[in-house]
Structure formats: structure tokens, C-alpha cells
Amino acid sequence: MNCQIMGLRVDHRRANAPRLQEALTEYGCNIKMRVGLHEAGERNCSDDGLILLQVCGEPGEAGKMLDDLNGINGVKAQLMEL
């Protein structure tokens, strides 16, 4: 099983969250770790954010997931080589 780190930049997360969550659920068995970051505080809650995923699976699955996520309005996904 191959594991990689994927980063997602999410613009207008409130508007784009339903479609993004649907896609992440579709690939849920491939996601071993998910961390979501956005600026939040008492007076501020950013509408943009960052999601880090550890994705595992057979070769090619991460690429299909990447293509599907990049097809969502407001989402830019990229695999990281470490």
C-alpha cells in the first residue's frame, strides 16, 4: 500500500464544503489522517482554509482522488513529495 500527503487549499469553504465533503467521503477508506486549518477566533472566522490528508491505497488511486478534488470549484489539491 502506497501512502502520500495531499494538501488542499479551499476558498469560500462555506459554499464549497458540501461538495468537498461528499468527495472526501467517497474516498474515506483511502484517508488515514485529516487535519483542517483555518483562521478562527472570537471576531474572525476565515472563509478560506487548508486541509492536509494522508492518503493510502493502490497506485493511481491518489491521482484519481487528486483529479476529482481539483474538479471542485474553489479547491486546489496537490500531492507533496517529502
C-alpha positions as CSV (number, residue, x, y, z in Angstrom):
1,M,0.0,0.0,0.0
2,N,1.3,3.4,-1.0
3,C,0.8,6.4,1.3
4,Q,1.2,10.1,0.4
5,I,0.5,13.5,1.8
6,M,-2.1,15.7,0.0
7,G,-2.7,19.4,0.6
8,L,-5.9,21.1,-0.3
9,R,-6.5,24.9,-0.4
10,V,-10.2,25.6,0.0
11,D,-11.5,29.0,-1.0
12,H,-15.0,30.0,0.1
13,R,-15.2,26.9,2.3
14,R,-18.8,27.6,3.4
15,A,-20.1,27.5,-0.1
16,N,-17.8,24.6,-1.3
17,A,-17.9,22.4,1.8
18,P,-20.9,20.2,0.8
19,R,-19.4,19.1,-2.5
20,L,-15.9,18.7,-0.9
21,Q,-17.2,16.7,2.0
22,E,-19.1,14.4,-0.5
23,A,-15.8,13.8,-2.4
24,L,-13.8,13.2,0.8
25,T,-16.5,10.7,2.0
26,E,-16.2,8.9,-1.4
27,Y,-12.5,8.4,-0.7
28,G,-12.9,7.9,3.0
29,C,-11.3,4.4,3.0
30,N,-8.2,5.9,1.5
31,I,-7.9,8.8,4.0
32,K,-5.8,7.7,7.1
33,M,-5.4,11.2,8.5
34,R,-7.2,14.5,8.0
35,V,-6.3,17.9,9.5
36,G,-8.3,21.1,8.7
37,L,-6.9,24.5,9.4
38,H,-8.5,28.0,9.1
39,E,-8.1,31.2,10.9
40,A,-10.7,31.4,13.7
41,G,-11.2,33.5,16.7
42,E,-13.8,35.4,18.7
43,R,-14.2,38.1,16.0
44,N,-12.9,36.3,12.9
45,C,-13.7,33.1,11.1
46,S,-11.9,32.8,7.7
47,D,-13.9,31.5,4.7
48,D,-10.7,30.0,3.3
49,G,-8.8,27.1,4.7
50,L,-6.2,24.3,4.3
51,I,-6.7,20.6,4.7
52,L,-3.9,18.1,5.0
53,L,-4.6,14.4,4.2
54,Q,-2.6,11.2,4.4
55,V,-3.9,9.1,1.6
56,C,-3.1,5.5,1.2
57,G,-4.1,2.9,-1.4
58,E,-3.1,1.2,-4.6
59,P,-1.0,3.1,-7.2
60,G,-3.2,5.5,-9.2
61,E,-5.9,6.0,-6.5
62,A,-4.3,9.2,-5.2
63,G,-4.1,10.6,-8.7
64,K,-7.8,9.9,-9.3
65,M,-8.7,11.5,-6.0
66,L,-6.5,14.5,-6.8
67,D,-8.3,14.9,-10.2
68,D,-11.7,14.7,-8.6
69,L,-10.8,17.2,-5.8
70,N,-9.3,19.7,-8.3
71,G,-12.6,19.5,-10.2
72,I,-14.5,21.1,-7.3
73,N,-15.0,24.8,-7.5
74,G,-12.7,26.6,-5.0
75,V,-10.5,23.6,-4.3
76,K,-6.8,23.3,-5.3
77,A,-5.3,20.0,-4.4
78,Q,-1.7,18.9,-4.7
79,L,0.4,15.8,-3.7
80,M,3.5,16.5,-1.7
81,E,6.8,14.7,-2.1
82,L,8.7,14.6,1.1
